[in-house]
Amino acid sequence: MKSFGYAAPAADKPLAPFSFERREPLPTDVAIDILYCGVCHSDLHTARGEWGGTQFPCCPGHEIVGR
């Protein structure tokens, strides 16, 4: 499933448009059409690699609004 978002390609780079493949939803998954996503300060710490362990490209954001 083709998906789109914004990702940091490296800790010192800004977020930029990013496309990636996701698996198709399984019968026990919940599919949501995400309309908006907030990026909080903890997401920025992660995207900047400030807490360690960040894998790049990093597509931050977990506060979503969808249908």
Secondary structure per residue as TSV (DSSP state, phi and psi in degrees):
chain	resnum	aa	ss	phi	psi
A	1	M	-	360.0	121.1
A	2	K	E	-71.5	129.3
A	3	S	E	-129.4	155.6
A	4	F	E	-132.7	146.8
A	5	G	E	-165.8	-162.1
A	6	Y	E	-121.9	134.7
A	7	A	E	-137.1	151.5
A	8	A	B	-90.7	118.2
A	9	P	S	-71.2	-22.2
A	10	A	S	-157.9	165.0
A	11	A	T	-60.2	-28.5
A	12	D	T	-102.0	14.8
A	13	K	S	-115.0	148.2
A	14	P	-	-74.9	162.5
A	15	L	-	-62.5	141.3
A	16	A	E	-143.1	157.2
A	17	P	E	-53.0	141.4
A	18	F	E	-147.7	133.1
A	19	S	E	-117.5	147.0
A	20	F	E	-153.7	162.9
A	21	E	E	-99.5	135.1
A	22	R	-	-118.1	155.4
A	23	R	-	-71.3	158.3
A	24	E	-	-67.3	146.3
A	25	P	-	-60.8	140.3
A	26	L	-	-87.3	165.8
A	27	P	T	-57.4	-26.9
A	28	T	T	-94.1	0.7
A	29	D	S	-85.3	161.0
A	30	V	-	-111.8	119.9
A	31	A	-	-92.3	129.4
A	32	I	-	-126.6	132.0
A	33	D	-	-85.0	101.6
A	34	I	E	-77.4	123.0
A	35	L	E	-97.3	-37.1
A	36	Y	E	-143.7	152.7
A	37	C	E	-143.4	128.5
A	38	G	E	-87.4	148.1
A	39	V	-	-117.7	110.3
A	40	C	-	-90.5	176.6
A	41	H	H	-65.1	-33.1
A	42	S	H	-65.3	-32.2
A	43	D	H	-63.7	-40.1
A	44	L	H	-65.9	-40.1
A	45	H	H	-58.4	-43.3
A	46	T	H	-65.0	-48.2
A	47	A	H	-63.0	-28.0
A	48	R	T	-87.0	-3.2
A	49	G	T	70.8	22.4
A	50	E	T	-75.2	-17.7
A	51	W	T	-104.8	-1.1
A	52	G	S	77.3	156.0
A	53	G	-	81.4	2.2
A	54	T	-	-72.3	132.2
A	55	Q	-	-100.5	132.2
A	56	F	S	-108.3	146.6
A	57	P	S	-68.4	145.3
A	58	C	B	-111.5	121.9
A	59	C	-	-107.9	88.8
A	60	P	-	-77.1	166.9
A	61	G	-	120.5	127.4
A	62	H	-	-142.4	-0.9
A	63	E	E	-101.3	95.3
A	64	I	E	-111.3	156.3
A	65	V	E	-127.6	128.4
A	66	G	E	-154.2	-169.7
A	67	R	-	-137.9	360.0
